[in-house]
Amino acid sequence: MRVRAAEDRSSGVRTGALAALNRLRDASLAGFFEDRFRRDDSYLAQAEAVRALGNLGVRPALLAEAAAMKSPNGVIARAAQEALKR
């Protein structure tokens, strides 16, 4: 159910679902989070996927890539910078 919600039409629903999945700290979701980062058109959902990857301690190259991205108010870059500190 949560994974399906992470692909909802509403960016708010997707972002909330990614936050809920992030709280699970399930390493088997790393590929899913990376896919959501790369394919989602919402910078807020992308930032949540980046936070999740940071919490899992995986995909440092992706986090570095995200840290250089431009988004409104630097949301993605800030999420990546915080994730890289973990």
trRosetta pair geometry for C-beta under 8 A, 3 or more apart (Angstrom, degrees):
i j d omega theta_ij theta_ji phi_ij phi_ji
1 4 5.8 -58 -150 36 27 110
1 5 6.4 28 152 -20 63 106
2 5 5.4 -53 -148 35 35 114
2 6 6.6 41 151 -26 64 100
2 17 5.2 161 -169 -158 71 93
2 20 5.5 -125 -140 99 129 124
2 21 5.4 155 143 -67 128 93
3 6 5.6 -48 -156 26 35 116
3 7 7.4 18 150 -5 60 104
3 17 7.6 149 -94 167 13 125
3 21 7.1 87 -81 -91 63 137
3 32 6.8 -71 -133 -155 108 150
4 7 6.1 -70 -163 42 37 102
4 8 7.5 72 138 -59 64 78
5 8 5.2 -7 -161 -33 49 118
5 13 5.6 -116 -174 163 89 100
5 14 7.1 -179 144 -97 64 42
5 16 7.4 -62 147 86 125 91
5 17 3.7 175 106 -91 103 140
5 20 8.0 20 82 44 137 135
6 14 5.4 73 -159 -147 43 70
6 17 4.0 -142 -69 110 67 128
6 18 5.3 101 -125 -63 108 74
6 21 6.4 -8 -65 -13 137 142
6 32 7.6 66 100 163 156 115
6 36 6.1 -59 164 -102 118 139
6 45 7.9 134 -162 -155 76 118
7 14 6.8 76 -74 -110 12 104
8 13 3.9 -41 77 99 153 130
8 14 5.3 -152 50 -59 87 76
8 17 6.9 135 1 -11 114 142
9 13 7.7 42 58 45 51 131
10 13 4.0 79 77 7 107 107
10 14 6.7 -176 93 -9 56 83
11 14 5.5 -53 -146 38 37 114
11 15 6.1 38 156 -21 68 105
11 40 7.8 113 -127 -179 89 110
11 41 7.7 -94 -92 81 117 76
11 42 3.6 143 -142 -90 122 149
11 44 6.3 96 157 55 113 112
11 45 5.8 -120 -159 -29 83 117
12 15 5.8 -52 -144 36 29 110
12 16 6.3 28 156 -16 63 108
12 44 7.9 6 -94 92 50 145
13 16 5.8 -58 -148 40 29 110
13 17 6.2 29 155 -20 65 108
14 17 5.8 -58 -147 37 29 111
14 18 6.4 28 155 -18 64 106
14 36 7.6 174 179 -155 111 119
14 40 6.4 161 151 -133 148 129
14 42 6.3 140 74 35 132 143
14 45 4.5 -6 116 -107 115 137
15 18 5.8 -55 -149 36 30 110
15 19 6.5 32 151 -20 64 105
15 42 6.6 -100 -55 120 104 142
15 44 4.7 -19 -97 124 142 106
15 45 4.6 -114 -77 -83 74 69
15 48 5.2 145 -150 -15 72 149
16 19 5.6 -53 -149 34 33 113
16 20 6.5 33 153 -18 65 104
17 20 5.6 -53 -149 36 34 111
17 21 6.3 31 153 -15 66 106
18 21 5.6 -53 -144 40 33 110
18 22 6.2 45 151 -30 64 103
18 33 7.3 109 -148 -119 104 84
18 36 6.2 171 -100 144 126 161
18 45 5.9 127 -3 -152 148 75
18 48 4.0 109 104 120 129 127
18 49 5.6 -72 -156 -66 142 67
18 52 6.3 -111 175 -32 92 138
19 22 5.4 -48 -149 28 31 119
19 23 6.9 36 152 -24 61 99
19 48 5.4 -77 -61 -149 74 129
19 51 8.0 13 -107 78 70 136
20 23 5.9 -49 -159 25 34 113
20 24 7.6 42 144 -26 59 96
21 24 5.7 -43 -166 16 44 118
21 26 7.4 -76 -176 35 79 112
21 29 5.9 -170 170 -171 117 163
21 32 7.7 -90 165 105 154 132
21 33 7.6 -171 113 -76 127 97
21 52 6.6 9 100 -121 93 145
22 25 7.6 35 166 -63 45 52
22 33 7.9 90 -87 -104 81 130
22 48 6.6 -120 -37 177 139 87
22 51 6.1 11 -134 105 151 100
22 52 3.9 -118 -104 -96 95 93
22 55 5.9 98 -171 32 94 150
24 29 7.1 83 79 -2 125 146
25 55 6.2 -105 -107 141 82 115
25 56 6.8 161 -153 -89 62 72
26 29 4.7 73 89 -4 99 110
27 30 5.8 -5 -173 -30 57 111
27 56 5.5 135 -107 -153 68 116
27 58 7.1 114 -143 -31 89 139
29 32 4.7 -56 -164 44 70 120
29 33 5.8 74 136 -26 88 97
29 52 7.3 -66 111 163 118 131
29 56 7.8 -154 70 -74 85 147
30 33 5.8 -55 -149 36 31 110
30 34 6.4 30 154 -18 65 105
30 53 6.5 88 -142 -117 79 80
30 56 5.5 -159 -89 124 99 163
30 58 4.9 -17 -134 80 137 155
30 59 6.6 168 -173 -26 109 115
31 34 5.6 -52 -147 36 33 112
31 35 6.3 36 153 -20 65 105
32 35 5.6 -54 -150 36 31 113
32 36 6.4 30 152 -18 65 105
33 36 5.7 -53 -147 36 33 111
33 37 6.4 38 152 -22 65 103
33 49 4.6 159 -170 -159 78 85
33 52 4.5 -141 -124 93 142 126
33 53 5.1 179 121 -59 136 87
33 56 7.5 169 29 5 156 140
34 37 5.6 -51 -151 33 33 114
34 38 6.4 22 156 -12 66 109
34 49 7.3 156 -75 168 18 120
34 53 6.7 85 -70 -88 74 132
34 59 6.0 -178 -87 -100 114 157
34 62 6.1 -99 -124 -110 100 168
35 38 5.9 -62 -146 42 29 105
35 39 5.7 -6 168 7 69 120
36 39 6.4 -69 -126 51 23 91
36 40 5.1 23 180 -30 67 119
36 45 6.4 -107 167 154 107 104
36 46 7.4 -172 132 -102 77 49
36 49 4.3 -172 92 -92 107 139
37 40 6.9 -36 -110 24 12 104
37 46 5.2 86 -140 -147 60 76
37 49 4.0 -154 -63 107 82 137
37 50 6.0 101 -111 -58 125 73
37 53 7.2 -18 -41 -21 144 136
37 62 6.7 89 98 176 158 126
37 66 6.9 -65 -166 -84 131 127
40 45 4.3 -111 163 100 155 126
40 46 5.3 -165 74 -62 114 77
40 49 7.0 162 14 -17 137 139
42 45 4.0 73 78 11 111 106
42 46 6.6 -177 92 -10 57 82
43 46 5.3 -50 -143 38 37 116
43 47 6.2 42 155 -23 66 102
43 71 4.0 148 -149 -157 141 131
43 72 6.2 151 62 28 157 88
43 75 5.5 105 140 68 112 126
43 76 5.6 -97 -164 -43 94 107
44 47 5.7 -50 -148 33 31 112
44 48 6.6 31 151 -19 62 103
44 75 6.5 -43 -91 149 58 155
45 48 5.6 -52 -150 35 35 112
45 49 6.5 37 151 -20 65 102
46 49 5.7 -53 -152 35 33 112
46 50 6.5 36 149 -20 65 104
46 66 7.5 -176 156 -132 104 115
46 71 7.4 -164 72 -91 131 154
46 76 5.4 -14 108 -104 115 117
47 50 5.5 -52 -150 35 35 115
47 51 6.5 39 150 -21 66 101
47 71 7.4 -152 -56 87 109 164
47 75 4.8 -74 -65 144 150 97
47 76 4.9 -127 -80 -97 86 55
47 78 7.6 12 -140 67 125 83
47 79 3.9 151 -161 -19 89 157
48 51 5.5 -47 -149 32 36 114
48 52 6.5 39 151 -21 64 102
48 79 7.5 -87 -57 -143 26 154
49 52 5.6 -52 -151 33 33 114
49 53 6.6 33 152 -18 65 103
50 53 5.8 -53 -149 36 32 110
50 54 6.4 35 151 -19 64 106
50 62 7.7 -153 -117 131 81 100
50 63 6.5 120 -158 -115 94 73
50 66 4.8 167 -113 169 135 167
50 76 6.4 117 -10 -156 154 74
50 79 4.5 104 85 120 125 117
50 80 5.0 -67 -178 -76 140 73
50 83 5.6 -132 153 -18 84 154
51 54 5.6 -57 -152 37 32 114
51 55 6.3 32 152 -20 66 105
51 79 5.1 -79 -55 -165 86 108
51 82 7.2 -1 -110 86 85 118
51 83 5.9 -148 -113 -74 38 112
52 55 5.7 -53 -149 34 32 111
52 56 6.5 25 153 -13 64 107
53 56 5.7 -59 -150 41 33 108
53 58 5.7 -97 -164 72 80 80
53 59 4.8 -48 -171 53 130 125
53 62 6.4 -59 157 89 165 127
53 63 6.4 -160 107 -67 121 98
53 83 6.4 42 83 -168 80 147
54 57 7.3 36 -180 -72 34 37
54 63 6.2 103 -79 -110 88 133
54 79 7.6 -158 -6 161 140 75
54 80 7.5 177 -60 -135 126 39
54 82 6.7 79 155 103 171 73
54 83 2.2 -124 -80 -146 141 96
54 84 6.9 -75 -119 -36 114 35
54 86 5.1 111 168 26 93 134
55 83 7.4 -73 -27 -128 55 92
55 86 6.8 -68 -95 164 36 174
56 59 8.0 45 79 15 113 96
57 86 6.5 -119 -87 117 78 108
59 62 4.0 -16 164 30 112 120
59 63 6.1 123 111 -23 81 87
60 63 5.4 -53 -146 37 38 114
60 64 6.3 40 155 -21 68 102
60 84 7.2 89 -142 -120 83 84
61 64 5.7 -51 -150 35 32 112
61 65 6.5 37 149 -20 63 104
62 65 5.4 -51 -149 35 35 115
62 66 6.3 35 152 -19 66 105
63 66 5.6 -52 -146 37 32 112
63 67 6.4 41 151 -28 64 102
63 80 5.0 157 -168 -156 69 91
63 83 5.1 -134 -134 100 126 120
63 84 5.1 157 143 -72 130 88
64 67 5.5 -46 -148 27 33 117
64 68 7.1 23 155 -12 60 104
64 80 7.4 159 -78 171 13 126
64 84 7.0 88 -75 -96 64 132
65 68 6.3 -69 -163 37 31 104
65 69 7.0 44 143 -41 65 100
65 80 7.9 -130 72 -137 48 152
66 69 5.4 -39 -154 5 42 121
66 76 5.4 -119 -173 164 91 100
66 77 7.0 -178 143 -96 67 41
66 79 7.1 -61 147 83 130 94
66 80 3.7 174 101 -81 104 138
66 83 7.8 22 78 45 136 137
67 77 5.4 73 -159 -147 42 71
67 80 3.9 -140 -67 112 68 129
67 81 5.4 105 -126 -63 106 71
67 84 6.4 1 -65 -25 138 140
68 77 7.0 114 -42 -110 6 103
69 76 4.7 -34 84 101 124 134
69 77 5.9 -160 63 -63 68 82
69 80 7.5 112 26 -10 102 147
70 74 7.6 -56 -141 -99 51 61
70 76 8.0 50 100 51 10 117
70 77 7.4 7 -95 -36 31 122
71 74 6.5 112 63 -122 77 16
71 75 5.0 -77 104 46 124 87
71 76 4.2 96 3 5 142 106
71 77 6.9 -178 28 -8 96 84
72 75 6.3 15 77 -4 68 112
74 77 4.6 -58 -169 51 86 115
74 78 5.3 90 126 -29 94 99
75 78 6.0 -59 -146 37 24 108
75 79 6.4 23 157 -18 62 108
76 79 5.8 -56 -149 36 31 111
76 80 6.3 28 154 -17 65 108
77 80 5.7 -58 -148 39 30 111
77 81 6.2 32 154 -21 66 106
78 81 5.7 -52 -144 35 32 111
78 82 6.4 31 156 -16 64 104
79 82 5.9 -56 -151 38 29 109
79 83 6.2 29 151 -20 64 110
80 83 5.4 -55 -144 38 33 113
80 84 6.2 35 156 -24 66 104
81 84 5.8 -51 -146 32 30 112
81 85 7.0 33 152 -23 59 103
82 85 5.9 -57 -160 27 34 114
82 86 7.5 40 147 -29 62 98
83 86 6.0 -47 -165 14 41 115
